[in-house]
C-alpha cells in the first residue's frame, strides 16, 4: 500500500500559497485493508475514507468510464491494480496532477512561507511525481486539460473558468478552450444539475478576479446556456455620461471585480452579478412599458435563483439591490419621507444588519465604472446615518402614548412612521 498527496495541495505549495485542503490517494489497497487500519468509510459513489487521527480524506486510486451524459454518468472502478498515473489521468488540469509520496509531504503546511517554499520545491524536484507535465504548465502559467477524457465531465468547464478567476495570470491553452467549446456544442452543459452549477459559480465569485470566470464561460459558449440572463448584457449600451465603458456586460465585470477588491461577502457578490439583468437584450414585447429595468432585473433574478436554487440569503439581498440601487445612488435628492420609504422597501428597519451589505453592493456598482474605481461612494455613510436616525425613535413610548389616545394597530404604526420621518428630517438638517 502506497499513499500520495495529490492535486491542489501540491499545486498551491509550489505557488507559495497556503495549503487549505489536502487530498490523498491510496494505491494498492482494498477497502477492507483501510477499515482494518482504522479508516472510516465516507464515500458513497467510490471508496473514500477518513484518517483515524487527522480526519483528512484518503481515496483509493480509481478510474472512471463515461456511461451517460452529464457529470454523474460515470462508472467508477477502484482496485489495488489501479496505478497512480491512471488515477491522475482522470483529473481535469495538468496542474492538478502533481503528486508526492506521503513520506515527503510533511512540509505542505508551511510551504507558503518563502523559506519553506524553496525547500519544498527542492523536495518536489527530488521526489515529486509529474506524469502529465503539470510542473511545466504551472511554471508557464497555463491551464491545460490532461487528456481528452476531459470532455466526459461538463463540470470541468466550470472548474477551468473558476481556476482562471482564481489564477488570473494564467492563460487557458487554446486546445483546452476548443475542447470546452466542443463540449458546449455537444449539449453536455445542458445536463449539469443546478446544485453543482451554483457550487462552482459561488466559488468563482469568491475569487480574486470573478469577472474572469464569466468571461471564460462566455468565450466557450457556456454562459448563454447556464446564465442567458447575464450573457444578454454584452452589447447593450449604457448612458455614456454615467458609464464611460458603454457596454453593460463590461460594466458588470467591473462591478464583480470591485466586489472582490472590497472583499465583499458572497451574498453581496451575487447581488452585484444580478443587479442589472433587466438591461439585457430581452424582447421588449415581453415587458409592459411602465416596468423599468430595476423591476425587470428583480423578475429575472427570481428566475435565476429558482433555476439554480440559490440560497435565500443571496436571493433576498439581490432582490433589494436590483430594485433599489438606482434610488440609493440618487438618495441625496430624496426628502425625509422618501428616505423613510426607501428604508421600508429595503426592510432596513426590521433587518438593519443587512443594510451595510445593500450599500456595499451599490458601492460596487457605482465604482465599477471607468474612471470611478477610486472615488468615495457618498451615499454609503449618509444612508447609514439615516438608518441610525430612524432607529433612534423609541417605538415603545410612541405606542404607549398612542394607546392612551385610543389608537390601535395601523394607527400606531403610522405614528411611529411619522416619528421616524421627523428623526430623519432632523438628521438631514
N, C-alpha and C positions, 0 to 999 in steps of 0.2 A: 504494500500500500504506500503510495506517494501523495503528498499534499503540496499544493502550489497556491500562492497568492496570484490572482489574475485580474486583468481588466483595469477598472478605474483607479484602484489604489496605486498600482504601478505607474499608470499614466500621470496621475496628479503628483506623485512623489517626484517624478522626473521633471515636472513643470514647476517645481518649487512651491506647490500648493499643499495646503493641509489635507491630509487623508481623512475623509469622514466615514466612508463605508469600505470595509474590506470584504472581498469576495474570495472564497477558497474553493478550489476544485480538488476532488479526491480521485486519484487514478488507481485502478487495480483492486478495488474493494467492493464488497456486496453490502446491501442494506443490513443484513444480519451481523456482519462484522462491525458496522458502525454502531448499532444499538448495543452490541456486546461491550463496546468501549465507552458506553455511557452517553453517546449522542442521542438526541431526541428528534424523532421524525416530525417534520412540519410540512413537507411538500405534498401536494395533492396530485399534481399532474406529472411530477417526476421526483426522484429521491433527493430531498433537501433535509439537512439535519442541523440542529443547534448544538454548538460545542458545550460540553457539560460545565465548563468554567466561564468562558468569555461570552457565551450565548451568541457568538457570530455564526453566520450561515456557512455550512460546508455542503457543497453539491457534488454528487457523483458525476464523473465525466459522462457525457451523453452526446448522442447525435440526434438530429431531427429530420423527418421526412415529410414533405408537403403532401397533404391528402385532400384538402378542400380550400376554397377561397377564404380570405381573411387571416387574421393573426392567430386564431385559435385552431386553424385547420392543419394541425401537425400531429404526427405520431412520434413519440419520444422513445428512444432506445438507450437505456443505461445499463452497462455491464462492465465487469472487470477488464474486458478486452478493448474497450474504447480508449484510445490514446489521448494524451493531452492535445496533440496537434489536431485531432479530429474534433475534440470539444471546442477548441479555439476557432476552428473553421466556421462554426455556426454563428459566430458573433458578427456584429454589424460593421464596425470600422476597424481598420488595422491598428489604430492607436489604442484600441481596447483588447488587443490580442496578446499583449505583453504578459509574461509570467515569470515568477521567481519561486524557487523551492522554498518551502516553509522554513527550513533551517537558516536561510539567508534573508528572511523577511522581517527581522527584528527591528530594523531601523525605519520602517514605514511611518510610524507615528511621529518621528522627529524629522522626517525628510524635508519638510517645508523650511526648516532652519537652514540658512545658507551654508554654514559649515557642514552640517549633517547631510545636506543635499549633495554636496560634492562627494562625500564619502559614499552615499547611497548610489550615485551614478557609477562609481568605480565598482561597487558590489554588483550592480546590474550588468555592467560590461563583462565582468568575470563569470557571473553565474546565471544571468538572465536568459530567458528563452523567447525567441522572436522569430517564429516561423513564417510570418507574413509581412515582414518589412515595416512593422509598426514604429520602431525607433526612428527609422529614416523619415517616415511621414510626420512623426512628432517633431523632429528637428527642422523639417521643411515647412511645418505648419500646414499640413494637408489632411483633409478629411476624405478618406478613400474607403470604399467597400472592400470587404475581404475576398469574397467570391461571388459568383453570380447567384448563389443561393440567397443573397441579399433580397432579391426580388420576391421571395416567398413570403415575406412578412411586411405588410404595409406600415406597421408601426415604425419601422426603420426610417421611413420618410420623415416622420415627426421627430424621431431621435436625431437624425442628421441636422434638421433645422434647429433643434434645441441646442445641439453641440455648437452649431455655427453662432448661435446667440451667446452661448457661454464663453466661447473662444473666438471673439470677433476678428482676431488677427489671422485666424485660419481660413484657408480657401477650400472650396469643395472641388475635388478632382472632376474634370469635365466628364469623364466616363461614368462617374457616380451620379452626377446630375442628370445625365442622359438616361441612366437606368431608372432613376426616380421618375422621370417624365414618362418613360415606357410603362412603368407600373400604374401611374395615374391613368394613362390612355387605356390600359387593360382593365380598368374599373376596380382595381384592388382596394383603392382608398374607400370606395363606397361600402366595403364590408367591415370597416372599423366600427367597433361598438362605442357609444357615446362616452362611457366612463373612461375608456383608455385615451380617447382624443382629449378629453378635459384634463386628464392627468398629465399628459405631455405638454399641453398648452399652458397649464398652470406653472409647470417647471420652467418652461421657456419664458414666461412673463417675468419670472423672478431672477432672470439672468442679468448680466451687466449691460447687455445691449439687446433688449427684447425685439426691437424692430427687425433685427437680422432674421429671426425665426420666421416672421411673416413674409419678409422679402424672399426668403428661400422657398417657402411654401407657394408663394405667388409665381416664382420663376419656374417651378416644376409643374405648375398647374393644379396643385393640391388645394390651394386656398379657395378656389372657386367651387370646389366640391365640399370642403369642410366648413368654410365660413363665407358663403357667397355674399352675405351682407357686408362683410369687410372688404372683400375683393372688389365690390362695386364702387368703392370710394375712389379708386385711382381713375384719373381722367376727369374728375368732377372739379370744375373751377371754384375757387373761393373768391371772396371780395378782396381785391388787391390791396385796398387801403388798410385792411386788417391782417391780411395773410400774404406777405411778400413771396412765400413759397408757392402760392397759387393753387397747387393741386391738393385736394382733400386727403388723398392717400398719403402723400408725402408729409402733410401736416400730422396725420395720425401717427406716423412712425416717429416723428419728432416728439410728440406728446408721450409716447411709450418710453422713449429713451430719457425724457425728462423725469418720468416717474421712477426710473432706475437711478438716475442721478440724485434724486431727492430721497432715495431709499424708502420708497413707499411700500406699504403692505400689499398683499395680493388683492384684497378687495378694491383698493384704490387703483391698482393697475388694471384690473378688469373693468372698472368704471371708465378709465381712460380709453381702453380699447373700444368700449361700446358707445361713447358719448356722442358721436357724430354719425351713427348708422343711417339716420334719416336723410342725409345728404346724398346717399348713394343713387346710382342710376336705376332707380325703380320707376316703372312706367307711371306717369302722372295720373292716369285714369284710375289707378288703384287707391288714390288718396283723395279725400274731399279737399276742396280748395282751402277751407278755413283751417286745416291742420298744418301747423308749422313743422320745421324739421326736428325740433325738440320732441314733439309729440310722436312724430314718425319714428324717431330714434327709440323712444320708450316702447313702442309697439314691436319694433324689430328685435330689440334686445330681449323682450319677453320670449319671442320665438327661439332665439339662440339659446337662452338659458334653459328653456324647456327641452329643446332638442339635445343639448349636451349635458343636461342635468347638472347645471352649475349650482353650487351651494347657495342657500338662501341669503347668507350674509353678503355675498358678492352681487347677487341679483338685486337685492334691495338698495344697496348703495349705488349701483349702476343706474337703477331706475331714477333715483333722485337726481343724480348728476346729469343724466340725459335730458330730463325735463327742465332743470332749473339752472344749468351752468350759464346760460345767457343772462338770466336775471341776476345771478350772483356777480357776473362780470360788470353789469350795469347798476349795481346796487347803490353806488354813490348818488344816483339820481332819484332814488326812492325815498318817499316820506316815511314817517314813523309807522303809519298804518300799513303801508305797503311792505315795509320791512317785517312787521309782525306777521303779515300773511305769508311772506316768504318763509319765515321760521316755521310756521304751522304746516305749510306744504311740504317742507323738508323733515317734518316730525322732530325738529330740533329741541322743542320743549320737553317732549317725552323721552327722547334719546339724545341728550346733549353730548354724550361720549362719542357719538358718530359725527358730530358737526366738524371737528378738525379734519376728518378723512374726506368729507364732502368738499371742504375748502381746499384741501391739498390736491384733490383731483382737478378742481377748477384752476388751481395754480399751474399744474402741469399743462393744462390746455392753453392757458394764457402765455406761458413761457415756451411752449412747444412751437415756436414760430421763428423764422429767420430774423435775427437782429434783436429778439426779445429774450434770449436764453438767460441773460444775466440781470434782467430787470427785477425790481421788487414788485410783488403782487399785492397792491394796496388793499384790496377788499378783504384779504385774509384776516389781518389784525383787527380791522374795523368791525367785521362781522362777528368776530369772537367777542368783542366788547358789546356789540348789540345783543348777543345772546345772554351775556352776563347781566346786562341791564334788565332784560325781560325776566330772567330767573331770579333777580333780586326781589321781585314782588313777593310778599308773604301772603300766599293764597289763603291760608287758614284764617287770617284776620279778616280778609275781604269776605270770605264765605260766611263767617260768623256775623259780621255786620249786615250782610245781605239777608241772612235768615231773620235777623231782628226786624228787618223791614218787610218781612213776609215773602221774600223772594225765594224761589226754589229752582232746582235743575238748570235748564238752559239760561235762565236769567242770571244765575250766579256765575255761570261760565262767561257770560257777556261782560259782567262787572270785572272779572279777572282779566279778560281780554283788554278791556279799556284801560285798566291799571298798567298793564304791560306796555300798551301803546304809549301811555304818558311817560313811563320809565325810559323807553327808547327815545322818545322826543326830547326828554331832558338830557339824555346822553348826547344826542346829536348837537344840541345847543352847547 
